[in-house]
Amino acid sequence: MPSKYCVYCGNPIKDSDKFCIICGKPVLRDLPDKQKQEPKPRKKPQRQEILPKEDTVIEFVDDSEEELEIKEEKKEKKKGKEKNGDKIVEKPLPFEVKEQMIFYIEYNDIQLNKEILITKLKDLQKSLKDPAYEYDEQYKESLNVKLEAIKTLINEMKQKESDLKQKMDDPFIVQRIKRDMETKIFQLKNLTKEHKLHKVDKDSFETLRDKYKQEKEDLEQERKDLIIGMSLWIKELKLEKVEAQSDRNLNKGRFHSKEITQDDFTSKDKELELKVKKVNVKIKTLEKLIK
């Protein structure tokens, strides 16, 4: 029989306990035996002054604060975790998977940059029809330099695109695992069919069946772990996007309140707009890879 009970919730406690493991309240020392042995029904403690003896320190914690802390802990435990018996541990993405994700993101980022450059190139090419291009040598030279610079950048983007394609795994590991899982399912169905037709003996059937099932389960777990890690990355990117959009709204508000000039507003807005587009590319890339 326990020698003590918590005066707040009635839970049995040990002599060495300083806090109740159920409600978290401090254990009161040197109370009358009647108060120690009689469990009290759990209820929200009233905020009133209790005078402990000598060095005893009592800290009151609101139930609302405890509930908030528990909710936060539960949220954290849901992030990138796997079950290992009764213990839940976080499983990071393997380096080679992260590397491939970065390759895919860079590849799609290049596509966005190419589109932007091609749009600029088309706008500059319209200027070739400007009469000033024919008689103003300085204007002509300046325009030609810009055209050549953009064409050079586009060619560099194409080269980077080609280099990345050679490094990228196709299909991506998540799709490859899904394909391997489908193969195992087919093998299991085919094995069962062959066994029913008496083309495979019982021992061989059971051995191969267990082998294919285990391989399928391993693949499922691997795919699940990868998707959890990638989903966390997507959530972080979505937060980054929300922050960038918030910065755009703030910039707009500063302009309307005349804190900044039209030029400053336009420059900052274009910068943030591009940032949002780039984050969107990353999100869409990962969402596609996760399927």
HUSUL-V165472 format. One record per helix or strand of 2 or more residues. SS is the DSSP state (helix for helix, strand for strand). FROM is the first residue (numbers start at 1). LEN is the number of residues. Records with the same first field share a line. If there is no record, write none. Layout:
# HUSUL-V165472
SS=FROM-LEN + FROM-LEN
This chain:
# HUSUL-V165472
strand=4-2 + 12-2 + 81-4 + 87-4
helix=33-5 + 63-15 + 95-35 + 132-4 + 137-31 + 173-24 + 202-55 + 262-28
